[in-house]
């Protein structure tokens, strides 16, 4: 059934989708269906313009200044829905007048800019004509005579500088226009690769879908095989589950009983250690006491020697004599009570092997799976029937898959796609040819400005290099005169070409600017889709146009924006186009009808576990006997008191070392040697008697402390163990049926969960992976965002921006060129001065060049 859903998806690989169902989390027994086969799409629907992108951003900023208003969604909706021109007088209706005024207000920036451009187109040729006629009449600088002024050099330098700056700005504009023109051509030439990539992805989209559907269908066998495997092993599987559930109480109870059996053995060993250690300590302390008494007597006799009466030895001997009282035992183990009665009772308890009894309980509980296997053999008789049901489901899926004309539909779509690709490939050379004509035309426009710039730059070069400030206007050199002529030639061509350039600028500005503001920007923020999704906009009878086209039901909530966004995220076509309105997956994948029989067969399982005995009465009685063994009656404080004492009152090694050190203080002789002999004897007593006694005390200490811990609340501990075992036994005898029912239900859920996993996996795969519609979003992005906006609109807008800026700066360039040419061209006449004051014979002398003389006569009265 999962297959049916997939196939339908392919069927309508151009439409669809609903919201993705949350993935089902099955009971234990998760199936691995692998990954739906999918290839990677090659198209990256993103364009990086490179260095020219800086110009694009500048143009976008300029367009924002011209048109800062936000995208007029409501205005466009109203304009699209409004009827204009159907009847006479429609335009005079108040609502239409308001819409017209709103549209004008929105476009006011473009309108004003276009009006200025038209004014430029109309006035500049007219001004040029008037300027030409004026100069022909020896006005407007047409007279070849130059008035001599005091600041002539300053004016000439300023005019040259301004003209040079204006020419540089025009040059920058020309470079921008040329770069945009070349960028568009380069992108058009490289567009073929991007187009082919989109067609390749669409073919992958169509070719991979059948394989994906076949994969979904084939994974039904994984589900079926797992279900049959579990049914064939119902005894072990269910038995293991029942054992695990019961084991949550049974195993801790048996573990506690086994721990108590170990504690009994440890108690016996501890009692034996206590009995032996006390006997060793009593005998050892008696021998040590006798030996220390002998040592004190011999030392006393040595100290009574006459040598100790000498002045040098008297004080030392007195010190040694005073310390002899420390040579005695400190701990007294003779009064400690015995533990023989407790040991005898524990030995009686150990006559019964409690560990063996507990292990029998473990073994009986571990046989639970076998008991379940023996009592579920009747289920195996139903396996053939269940298998036939599962086979019928697979057969139905295969039958439905073959019934759908998926291959035919995909073949038709592939033929249409191939024809479209062939059409594009055939007409692409024509597109390139027309783009060449466009490129050539734009290049000619740039060359017009380049020609004007050539004249201006040559005029500045020749005029600046050939100018001689000592020459009179009538005697200027040929190079200077040529520079002035170049400037006037540039002025002439400026008047000839500027209006043509501005016509192109206005047309491309209005077109490209509105495309950017009304198409590209709203496409980027998806406002354009919101307009297209306006109810009853594209069809006055349809609420949702896309749903009406695909489903013939305009009431379905299917929008351009949602489809584009889902495809952009590479979701499946089923989800993107809400195909559930054509093909409901939930109905086709409803497996309840197939799982009822399986559930009924499994629910009739009945299992009896009363044969399991965890711990018999003998074992329980043995535990009670241990709790009454009397180890809690041992006087642990008496033992610990003696154990915490040292064997002797003084450390014999320290005493011996001190004795030897004091002997060294005595004069050399028999007394010194005798004392050192006693010191060695004391060391020997320590090594041979005190050290073994300390080891025996350590063993006694460990055993007593172990017995103290074991005896602490021993009766309570034993009763808790017995209570836990009884509770676990009661669970098996009386409540096991409930546990079995619960685990049987879980087992049934696991079997059914395999099919639910499969159906949910199919739904998820169809929604998110099968026929992933990323190529459709890529085609839209390629057509609008890349081709229309990035390639065409940005290039066209940058072209008019550069061309328009250059055209505008032709005006100041004309003014400065006309002014400057007067300083470079050779004049026919020049100013002359009266020789009454100056003694001149007509023309002024060089030292009077440029100096104002109030008395002068000009051969021509006009300037």
C-alpha positions in Angstrom: 0.0 0.0 0.0 2.9 2.2 0.6 3.8 1.6 -3.0 0.5 3.0 -4.1 1.2 6.3 -2.5 4.6 6.5 -4.1 3.2 5.7 -7.6 0.5 8.3 -7.3 3.1 10.8 -6.4 4.9 10.2 -9.7 1.7 10.4 -11.5 1.3 14.0 -10.6 4.9 14.9 -10.4 3.8 18.4 -11.2 1.5 19.0 -8.3 0.8 18.4 -4.6 1.3 18.0 -1.0 0.1 17.9 2.4 1.7 18.3 5.7 4.2 15.6 6.8 2.9 13.2 9.3 5.1 12.8 12.4 7.2 9.7 12.3 5.8 6.8 14.3 8.0 5.6 17.2 7.4 1.8 17.3 7.7 -0.6 20.2 11.0 -2.5 20.6 11.9 -4.0 17.3 12.7 -1.1 15.0 13.1 -2.0 11.4 15.8 -0.7 9.1 14.5 0.2 5.7 17.7 1.8 4.5 17.7 5.0 2.5 15.5 5.8 -0.4 17.7 5.9 -3.5 18.2 9.5 -4.6 20.7 11.3 -6.8 22.1 14.7 -6.2 20.9 17.6 -8.3 23.6 19.5 -10.1 22.0 22.9 -10.5 23.0 25.6 -8.0 20.4 28.3 -8.5 22.6 31.0 -7.2 24.5 33.7 -9.2 27.6 35.5 -7.9 28.2 38.5 -10.2 31.8 39.0 -9.1 33.5 42.4 -9.1 30.6 44.0 -11.1 28.4 43.2 -8.2 29.6 46.5 -6.6 28.1 48.4 -9.5 24.9 46.4 -9.1 24.6 47.4 -5.4 25.2 51.1 -6.3 22.4 50.9 -8.9 20.1 49.3 -6.4 20.9 52.1 -4.0 20.1 54.7 -6.7 16.8 52.9 -7.5 15.9 53.0 -3.8 16.4 56.8 -3.9 14.2 57.0 -7.0 11.6 54.6 -5.6 11.8 54.2 -1.9 8.2 52.9 -1.6 7.6 49.3 -0.6 6.1 46.8 -3.0 2.4 47.8 -3.5 0.7 44.5 -3.0 -2.8 45.9 -2.5 -2.5 48.4 -5.4 -1.5 45.6 -7.8 -4.3 43.4 -6.6 -6.8 46.2 -7.1 -5.5 47.2 -10.5 -5.5 43.5 -11.6 -9.1 43.1 -10.4 -10.4 46.4 -11.7 -12.2 46.6 -15.0 -10.7 49.3 -17.3 -12.1 50.2 -20.6 -15.0 47.7 -20.7 -17.5 50.6 -20.9 -17.2 54.2 -21.8 -16.4 56.3 -18.8 -14.7 53.6 -16.8 -11.7 55.8 -16.3 -13.8 58.6 -14.8 -15.2 56.4 -12.1 -14.0 57.6 -8.6 -12.5 54.3 -7.6 -10.5 54.1 -10.9 -9.3 57.7 -10.5 -8.1 56.9 -7.0 -6.3 53.8 -8.3 -4.7 55.8 -11.0 -3.5 58.5 -8.6 -2.1 55.7 -6.3 -0.2 54.2 -9.2 1.1 57.7 -10.1 2.2 58.3 -6.5 4.0 55.0 -6.4 5.7 55.7 -9.7 6.4 59.3 -9.0 10.1 58.8 -8.8 10.3 57.1 -12.2 7.8 59.6 -13.7 9.9 62.6 -12.6 13.1 61.1 -13.7 11.6 60.1 -17.1 10.2 63.6 -17.4 13.6 65.1 -16.9 15.0 62.7 -19.4 12.4 63.7 -22.0 13.1 67.4 -21.2 16.8 66.6 -21.9 15.8 64.9 -25.2 13.7 67.8 -26.3 15.8 70.8 -25.1 19.4 69.7 -25.8 19.0 69.3 -29.6 17.0 72.6 -29.6 19.7 74.3 -27.5 22.4 72.9 -29.8 20.6 74.3 -32.9 20.2 77.7 -31.3 23.8 77.7 -30.2 24.9 76.8 -33.7 22.9 79.5 -35.3 24.1 82.0 -32.6 27.7 81.2 -33.3 27.1 81.5 -37.1 26.0 85.1 -36.4 29.4 85.7 -34.6 27.6 85.5 -31.2 27.9 83.0 -28.3 31.6 82.9 -28.7 31.5 82.5 -32.5 33.5 85.7 -33.2 37.1 84.9 -33.6 38.2 87.7 -31.2 39.2 87.3 -27.5 39.1 90.1 -25.0 42.2 90.4 -22.9 41.5 89.9 -19.2 43.7 90.2 -16.2 42.7 86.7 -14.8 42.8 85.0 -18.2 45.3 82.4 -17.0 43.2 81.5 -14.0 40.1 81.1 -16.0 41.8 79.0 -18.6 43.2 76.7 -15.8 39.8 76.4 -14.1 37.9 75.6 -17.4 40.5 73.0 -18.3 40.3 71.4 -14.8 36.5 71.3 -14.8 36.4 69.9 -18.3 39.0 67.3 -17.4 37.0 66.3 -14.3 33.8 66.1 -16.3 35.5 64.0 -18.9 36.8 61.6 -16.2 33.3 61.2 -14.9 31.9 60.6 -18.3 34.7 58.0 -18.8 33.7 56.2 -15.7 30.1 56.1 -16.9 31.2 54.7 -20.2 33.3 52.1 -18.5 30.3 51.1 -16.3 28.0 50.9 -19.4 30.6 48.9 -21.3 31.2 46.5 -18.3 27.4 46.0 -17.9 27.0 45.4 -21.7 29.9 42.9 -21.7 28.6 41.2 -18.5 25.2 40.5 -20.1 26.8 39.0 -23.2 29.1 36.8 -21.1 26.2 35.6 -19.0 24.1 34.8 -22.1 26.9 32.8 -23.6 27.3 30.9 -20.3 23.6 30.4 -19.8 23.5 27.3 -22.0 25.4 25.3 -19.3 22.9 26.4 -16.7 19.9 25.6 -18.9 21.4 22.1 -19.6 21.9 21.6 -15.9 18.2 22.3 -15.2 17.1 19.9 -17.9 19.4 17.3 -16.5 18.0 17.7 -13.1 14.4 17.5 -14.4 15.3 14.2 -16.2 16.8 12.8 -12.9 13.6 13.9 -11.2 11.5 11.9 -13.7 13.8 8.9 -14.1 14.5 8.3 -10.4 10.9 8.4 -9.2 10.0 4.9 -10.5 13.1 3.4 -8.9 12.2 5.2 -5.6 8.6 3.8 -5.7 9.9 0.3 -6.5 12.2 0.6 -3.5 9.4 1.5 -1.2 7.4 -1.5 -2.5 10.3 -3.9 -2.1 10.8 -2.9 1.6 7.4 -4.5 2.4 9.2 -7.8 2.3 11.5 -6.6 5.1 8.4 -6.0 7.2 6.8 -9.3 6.3 9.9 -11.3 6.9 10.5 -9.8 10.3 6.9 -10.4 11.3 7.0 -14.0 10.2 10.3 -14.5 11.9 8.9 -13.3 15.2 5.8 -15.4 14.8 7.8 -18.5 14.1 9.8 -17.8 17.3 6.8 -16.7 19.4 7.8 -19.0 22.3 11.4 -17.8 22.8 10.6 -14.2 22.0 7.6 -14.0 24.2 9.2 -16.1 26.9 12.3 -13.9 27.0 10.0 -10.8 27.4 8.0 -12.4 30.2 11.2 -13.5 31.9 12.7 -9.9 31.6 9.5 -8.4 33.1 9.3 -10.9 36.0 13.1 -10.7 36.5 12.7 -7.1 37.7 11.5 -8.5 41.0 12.7 -12.2 40.9 16.4 -11.6 40.2 16.9 -9.0 43.0 15.2 -11.4 45.5 17.4 -14.4 44.4 20.5 -12.2 44.4 19.8 -11.1 48.0 19.3 -14.8 49.0 22.6 -15.7 47.3 24.3 -12.8 49.0 23.1 -14.1 52.4 24.4 -17.6 51.6 27.8 -16.0 51.0 27.5 -14.1 54.2 26.9 -17.4 56.1 30.2 -18.8 54.8 32.0 -15.6 55.6 30.6 -15.6 59.1 31.9 -19.2 59.6 35.4 -18.2 58.4 35.3 -15.1 60.6 34.3 -17.1 63.7 37.1 -19.6 63.1 39.6 -16.8 62.7 38.4 -15.2 66.0 38.7 -18.5 67.8 42.2 -19.3 66.5 43.4 -15.7 66.9 42.3 -15.4 70.5 44.0 -18.7 71.4 47.2 -17.5 69.7 47.1 -14.2 71.4 46.5 -15.7 74.9 49.4 -18.1 74.6 51.7 -15.5 73.0 51.1 -12.8 75.6 51.9 -15.3 78.4 55.3 -16.1 76.8 56.0 -12.5 76.1 55.2 -11.5 79.7 57.7 -14.2 81.0 60.4 -13.1 78.7 60.0 -9.4 79.5 60.2 -10.2 83.2 63.5 -12.0 82.6 64.9 -9.1 80.7 64.0 -6.7 83.4 65.6 -8.9 86.1 68.8 -9.2 84.1 69.0 -5.5 83.3 68.4 -4.7 87.0 71.3 -7.0 88.0 73.6 -5.3 85.4 72.7 -1.9 86.6 73.5 -3.0 90.2 77.1 -3.5 89.1 79.7 -1.3 90.8 80.5 0.3 87.5 77.2 2.2 87.7 78.4 3.9 90.9 81.1 5.8 89.0 80.4 9.5 88.6 80.3 9.3 84.7 77.8 6.4 84.7 75.6 7.0 87.7 73.1 9.4 86.0 72.8 7.1 82.9 72.2 4.0 85.0 69.5 5.8 87.0 67.7 6.7 83.8 67.8 3.2 82.5 66.8 1.8 85.9 63.7 4.1 86.0 62.5 3.0 82.5 62.5 -0.7 83.3 58.9 -0.5 84.4 57.8 0.0 80.8 58.9 -3.5 79.8 55.5 -5.2 80.4 52.6 -6.3 78.2 49.7 -3.9 77.5 46.9 -6.0 76.1 45.2 -8.7 78.1 43.4 -11.3 75.9 42.9 -13.9 78.6 39.5 -12.4 79.7 37.9 -12.3 76.2 34.7 -14.5 75.8 34.8 -17.4 73.4 32.7 -17.9 70.2 32.6 -21.7 70.1 28.8 -21.8 70.6 28.2 -19.4 67.7 30.6 -21.3 65.5 28.8 -24.6 66.2 25.4 -23.1 65.3 26.8 -21.7 62.1 28.3 -25.0 61.2 24.9 -26.6 61.7 23.4 -24.0 59.3 26.0 -24.8 56.7 25.0 -28.4 56.7 22.4 -27.3 54.2 23.8 -25.8 51.0 21.8 -22.6 50.7 23.7 -21.5 47.6 22.7 -24.7 45.8 19.0 -24.1 46.7 19.2 -20.5 45.3 20.9 -21.8 42.1 18.0 -24.2 41.7 15.7 -21.1 41.9 17.7 -19.4 39.2 17.6 -22.4 37.0 13.8 -22.8 37.4 13.3 -19.1 36.5 15.7 -19.3 33.6 13.5 -22.1 32.2 10.7 -19.5 31.7 11.3 -19.3 27.9 11.0 -23.1 27.6 7.8 -23.1 29.5 6.4 -20.4 27.2 7.6 -22.3 24.1 5.8 -25.5 25.3 2.6 -23.6 26.0 2.5 -21.5 22.8 2.8 -24.3 20.3 -0.8 -23.8 19.3 0.1 -20.4 18.0 2.4 -22.0 15.4 -0.6 -23.6 13.8 -1.9 -20.1 12.9 1.3 -19.0 11.3 0.4 -20.3 7.8 -2.8 -18.3 7.9 -1.1 -15.2 9.0 1.5 -15.7 6.3 -1.2 -15.9 3.7 -2.6 -12.7 5.0 0.7 -11.0 4.7 1.3 -12.4 1.2 -2.1 -11.1 0.2 -1.1 -7.6 1.3 2.0 -7.7 -0.8 0.0 -9.0 -3.7 -2.4 -6.1 -3.4 0.4 -3.6 -3.3 1.9 -5.1 -6.5 -1.4 -5.3 -8.2 -2.2 -1.6 -7.5 1.3 -0.6 -8.6 0.9 -2.2 -11.9 -2.6 -0.8 -12.4 -1.4 2.8 -12.2 -0.1 4.2 -15.6 2.9 5.7 -14.0 5.4 4.6 -16.7 3.1 6.0 -19.4 2.8 9.3 -17.6 6.5 9.6 -17.0 7.2 8.6 -20.6 4.9 11.4 -21.8 6.5 13.9 -19.5 10.0 12.8 -20.6 9.0 13.2 -24.3 7.7 16.7 -23.5 10.9 17.5 -21.6 13.0 16.2 -24.4 11.1 18.3 -27.0 11.5 21.4 -24.8 15.2 20.8 -24.5 15.5 20.3 -28.2 13.6 23.5 -28.8 15.8 25.5 -26.4 19.0 24.0 -28.0 17.7 24.9 -31.5 16.8 28.5 -30.6 19.7 29.2 -28.4 22.0 30.2 -31.3 19.3 32.7 -32.4 19.3 34.1 -28.9 23.0 34.5 -29.0 22.8 36.1 -32.4 20.2 38.7 -31.3 22.3 39.2 -28.2 25.2 40.0 -30.4 23.1 42.7 -32.2 22.2 44.1 -28.9 25.8 44.1 -27.7 26.9 45.8 -30.9 24.2 48.5 -30.6 25.2 49.2 -27.0 28.8 49.3 -28.0 28.0 51.9 -30.7 26.3 54.0 -28.0 29.4 53.7 -25.9 31.5 54.6 -28.9 29.5 57.8 -29.4 30.6 58.9 -25.9 34.1 57.6 -26.5 34.3 59.7 -29.7 33.3 62.8 -27.7 35.8 61.9 -25.0 38.5 61.5 -27.6 37.9 65.0 -28.9 37.8 66.4 -25.4 41.0 64.6 -24.2 42.8 65.5 -27.5 41.6 69.1 -27.1 42.9 69.2 -23.6 46.2 67.6 -24.5 46.9 69.7 -27.6 45.6 72.9 -26.0 47.6 72.4 -22.8 50.8 71.3 -24.5 50.6 73.9 -27.4 49.6 76.9 -25.4 52.1 79.7 -25.3 51.2 82.4 -22.8 53.5 84.8 -24.5 51.8 84.4 -27.9 48.9 86.8 -28.7 45.5 85.4 -29.6 46.2 85.9 -33.3 49.6 84.3 -33.2 48.8 81.1 -31.2 50.4 78.0 -32.5 48.9 75.3 -34.7 48.9 72.7 -31.9 47.0 75.0 -29.5 44.5 75.9 -32.3 44.0 72.3 -33.1 43.2 71.6 -29.4 40.5 74.3 -29.5 39.1 72.8 -32.7 39.0 69.4 -31.0 37.1 70.8 -28.1 34.5 72.4 -30.4 34.2 69.1 -32.4 33.5 67.4 -29.1 30.8 70.0 -28.4 29.3 69.4 -31.8 29.1 65.7 -31.4 27.8 66.1 -27.9 24.8 68.0 -29.3 24.4 65.4 -32.1 24.5 62.3 -29.9 23.3 63.3 -26.5 19.6 63.2 -27.3 20.0 59.7 -28.9 21.8 58.5 -25.8 19.1 59.9 -23.5 16.3 58.2 -25.4 18.0 54.9 -24.8 18.6 55.8 -21.1 15.0 56.8 -20.5 13.6 53.6 -22.1 15.9 51.3 -20.3 15.6 53.2 -17.0 11.8 52.9 -17.0 11.8 49.3 -18.1 14.7 48.0 -16.1 13.9 50.0 -13.0 10.3 48.8 -12.8 11.4 45.2 -13.4 13.8 45.5 -10.5 11.2 47.1 -8.2 8.1 45.2 -9.3 9.5 41.7 -10.1 13.0 41.1 -8.7 12.7 42.5 -5.2 9.2 41.1 -4.5 10.3 37.7 -5.9 13.3 37.7 -3.5 11.1 38.4 -0.4 8.2 36.3 -1.8 5.7 39.2 -1.9 5.2 38.4 -5.6 3.9 35.0 -4.7 1.5 36.6 -2.2 0.0 38.7 -5.0 -0.4 35.7 -7.2 -2.1 33.8 -4.4 -4.7 36.5 -4.0 -8.1 34.8 -4.2 -10.0 35.4 -7.4 -7.1 37.4 -8.9 -6.1 35.2 -11.8 -9.5 33.8 -12.2 -12.5 35.6 -10.9 -14.3 32.3 -10.3 -11.5 30.5 -8.4 -10.4 31.2 -4.9 -7.0 29.4 -5.3 -5.9 29.4 -8.9 -3.2 26.7 -8.6 -5.6 24.3 -6.9 -8.1 25.0 -9.6 -5.6 24.1 -12.3 -4.3 20.9 -10.6 -7.3 19.6 -8.7 -10.2 21.3 -10.5 -11.1 22.4 -7.0 -10.2 26.0 -6.3 -11.2 25.6 -2.6 -8.1 23.6 -1.8 -5.6 25.7 0.1 -2.7 25.3 -2.4 -0.6 28.5 -3.0 2.3 29.4 -5.2 4.3 30.5 -2.2 3.9 27.3 -0.3 4.7 25.1 -3.3 7.8 27.2 -4.1 9.0 27.1 -0.5 8.5 23.4 -0.2 10.3 22.7 -3.4 13.0 25.1 -2.4 13.5 22.9 0.7 13.6 19.8 -1.6 10.5 18.2 -0.2 8.6 15.5 -2.1 6.2 16.5 -4.8 3.4 14.9 -2.8 3.9 17.2 0.1 4.5 20.3 -2.0 1.4 20.0 -4.1 -0.9 18.5 -1.5 -1.6 15.5 -3.6 -3.5 13.9 -0.7 -6.5 15.6 -2.2 -6.1 13.3 -5.2 -4.7 10.3 -3.4 -5.2 9.8 0.4 -2.2 7.9 1.8 -3.8 7.3 5.1 -6.8 5.4 3.6 -4.6 3.3 1.4 -2.2 2.5 4.1 -4.8 1.6 6.7 -3.6 -1.8 8.0 -6.1 -2.3 10.8 -8.1 -4.6 8.6 -5.1 -6.9 8.1 -3.8 -6.8 11.7 -7.1 -7.7 13.5 -6.7 -11.5 12.7 -3.1 -11.4 13.9 -4.1 -9.7 17.1 -6.9 -12.2 17.8 -4.6 -15.1 17.3 -2.0 -13.8 19.7 -4.4 -12.5 22.4 -5.5 -16.1 23.0 -2.1 -17.2 24.4 -2.4 -18.6 27.9 0.7 -19.5 29.9 1.1 -21.1 33.4 4.4 -20.5 35.3 3.3 -22.0 38.7 6.0 -24.7 38.4 8.7 -22.3 39.0 10.0 -22.5 42.7 12.5 -19.8 43.6 13.4 -21.0 47.2 11.8 -23.9 49.1 10.9 -24.0 52.8 14.2 -25.7 53.7 16.1 -22.7 52.4 14.0 -20.2 54.2 14.3 -22.2 57.5 18.1 -22.3 56.9 18.1 -18.5 56.7 16.1 -18.2 59.9 18.5 -20.6 61.7 21.4 -18.4 60.7 19.7 -15.3 62.1 19.4 -17.0 65.5 23.0 -18.4 65.5 23.8 -15.9 68.3 26.6 -13.9 66.5 24.8 -10.7 67.4 25.4 -11.6 71.1 29.2 -11.5 70.9 30.7 -8.8 73.1 32.4 -6.9 70.2 33.3 -3.9 72.5 35.5 -6.2 74.7 37.3 -7.5 71.6 37.8 -4.1 70.1 39.0 -2.6 73.3 41.9 -5.1 73.6 42.6 -5.0 69.8 43.0 -1.2 69.9 45.7 -1.6 72.5 49.4 -2.1 71.7 51.0 -5.5 72.6 53.5 -3.8 75.0 53.4 -0.6 76.9 56.5 0.6 75.1 57.8 0.0 71.6 60.5 -2.6 72.2 62.5 -1.5 69.2 62.6 2.1 70.4 63.4 0.9 73.9 66.3 -1.2 72.6 67.7 1.7 70.4 67.4 4.1 73.3 69.2 1.6 75.6 72.0 1.1 73.1 72.4 4.9 72.7 72.7 5.3 76.5 75.3 2.5 76.6 77.4 4.4 74.2 77.5 7.3 76.6 79.2 5.1 79.2 82.9 4.5 79.4 84.2 1.6 77.4 84.0 -1.6 79.3 82.0 -4.5 80.6 79.0 -2.4 81.5 78.6 -0.9 78.0 78.9 -4.3 76.4 76.4 -5.8 78.8 73.8 -3.1 78.1 74.2 -3.5 74.4 73.7 -7.3 74.8 70.4 -6.6 76.6 69.3 -4.3 73.8 69.9 -7.0 71.2 68.0 -9.4 73.3 65.0 -7.0 73.5 65.1 -6.6 69.6 65.0 -10.4 69.3 62.0 -10.6 71.6 60.2 -8.0 69.4 60.9 -9.8 66.2 60.1 -13.3 67.4 57.1 -12.6 69.6 55.6 -9.1 69.3 55.4 -9.2 65.5 53.4 -12.5 65.3 51.1 -11.2 68.0 50.5 -8.0 66.0 49.6 -10.0 62.9 47.2 -12.2 65.0 45.6 -9.0 66.4 45.2 -7.7 62.8 43.4 -10.9 61.8 41.3 -10.7 64.9 40.4 -7.1 64.2 39.2 -7.8 60.6 37.2 -10.8 61.7 35.5 -9.1 64.6 34.5 -6.1 62.5 33.1 -8.4 59.8 31.1 -10.2 62.4 29.9 -6.9 63.8 28.7 -5.7 60.4 27.0 -9.1 59.6 25.3 -9.3 63.0 23.9 -5.7 62.7 20.1 -6.1 62.4 20.7 -9.7 61.1 17.2 -10.8 61.9 15.8 -7.8 59.9 18.0 -8.5 56.9 17.0 -12.2 56.9 13.4 -11.4 57.1 13.7 -8.9 54.2 15.4 -11.5 52.1 12.6 -14.0 52.8 10.0 -11.4 52.2 11.5 -10.5 48.8 11.6 -14.1 47.8 8.0 -14.7 48.9 6.9 -11.6 47.0 8.6 -12.7 43.8 7.2 -16.2 44.3 3.7 -14.7 44.8 4.2 -12.6 41.6 4.9 -15.8 39.6 2.1 -17.8 41.2 -0.7 -15.2 41.3 0.2 -12.2 39.1 2.2 -13.9 36.3 -0.9 -14.1 34.2 -1.3 -10.3 34.3 2.4 -9.9 33.4 1.9 -12.4 30.6 -1.1 -10.6 29.3 0.8 -7.3 29.3 3.8 -8.8 27.6 1.6 -10.6 25.1 0.0 -7.3 24.3 3.4 -5.7 23.8 4.4 -8.6 21.7 1.3 -8.1 19.5 2.0 -4.4 19.4 5.5 -5.2 18.2 4.2 -7.4 15.4 1.7 -4.8 14.3 4.3 -2.1 14.9 6.4 -3.5 12.1 3.6 -2.7 9.6 2.9 0.7 11.2 6.6 1.4 10.9 6.5 0.5 7.3 3.4 2.7 6.5 4.8 5.6 8.5 8.2 5.2 6.7 6.4 5.2 3.4 4.4 8.3 4.3 7.5 10.1 5.4 9.5 9.0 2.4 6.8 10.1 0.0 6.4 13.4 1.7 10.1 14.3 2.0 12.2 12.1 -0.3 10.3 10.6 -3.2 10.2 12.9 -6.2 11.9 15.7 -4.4 10.9 18.8 -6.3 14.1 20.9 -5.9 14.5 21.0 -9.8 11.1 22.8 -10.1 12.2 25.5 -7.7 15.6 25.6 -9.5 13.8 26.2 -12.8 11.9 29.1 -11.3 15.0 30.6 -9.7 16.9 30.2 -12.9 14.3 31.9 -15.0 13.4 34.8 -12.7 16.2 35.3 -10.2 19.2 34.5 -12.4 18.2 35.1 -16.0 15.7 38.0 -15.6 17.0 39.7 -12.6 20.7 38.9 -12.2 21.6 38.6 -15.9 19.2 41.0 -17.6 17.8 43.5 -15.1 21.0 44.2 -13.2 23.0 44.5 -16.5 20.5 46.8 -18.2 20.1 48.9 -15.1 23.9 49.3 -14.7 24.1 50.1 -18.5 21.6 53.0 -18.3 23.1 54.1 -15.0 26.5 54.6 -16.6 25.2 55.9 -19.9 22.8 58.3 -18.2 25.4 59.6 -15.9 27.7 60.2 -18.8 25.0 61.9 -20.8 24.1 64.3 -18.0 27.8 65.3 -17.6 27.9 66.2 -21.3 26.1 69.5 -20.4 28.9 70.9 -18.1 31.5 69.4 -20.5 29.9 71.4 -23.4 30.0 74.6 -21.4 33.6 74.2 -20.2 34.7 73.1 -23.7 33.2 76.1 -25.4 34.7 78.4 -22.8 38.1 76.7 -22.9 38.3 76.6 -26.7 38.5 80.4 -26.8 41.8 80.2 -25.0 43.3 77.6 -27.4 42.0 78.6 -30.9 43.8 81.2 -33.0 41.8 84.4 -33.2 41.3 86.6 -36.2 41.5 89.8 -34.3 42.7 90.9 -30.9 42.5 93.9 -28.6 44.6 97.0 -29.6 45.5 100.0 -27.5 45.7 103.8 -28.2 49.4 104.8 -28.5 48.9 108.3 -27.0 49.8 107.2 -23.6 51.8 104.1 -24.4 53.7 105.2 -27.5 52.4 102.2 -29.5 51.8 102.2 -33.2 48.7 100.1 -33.2 49.1 96.7 -31.7 50.2 96.3 -28.1 53.6 95.2 -27.1 54.3 91.9 -25.5 55.0 93.5 -22.1 51.5 94.9 -22.2 49.8 91.6 -23.1 46.8 91.0 -20.9 47.2 94.4 -19.0 44.0 96.4 -19.0 44.4 99.9 -20.6 41.5 102.3 -20.2 42.4 103.9 -23.6 42.2 101.4 -26.4 40.7 100.9 -29.8 39.5 97.6 -31.3 39.4 97.0 -34.9 36.1 95.4 -34.3 33.6 97.0 -31.9 32.0 93.7 -30.9 33.5 91.0 -28.7 
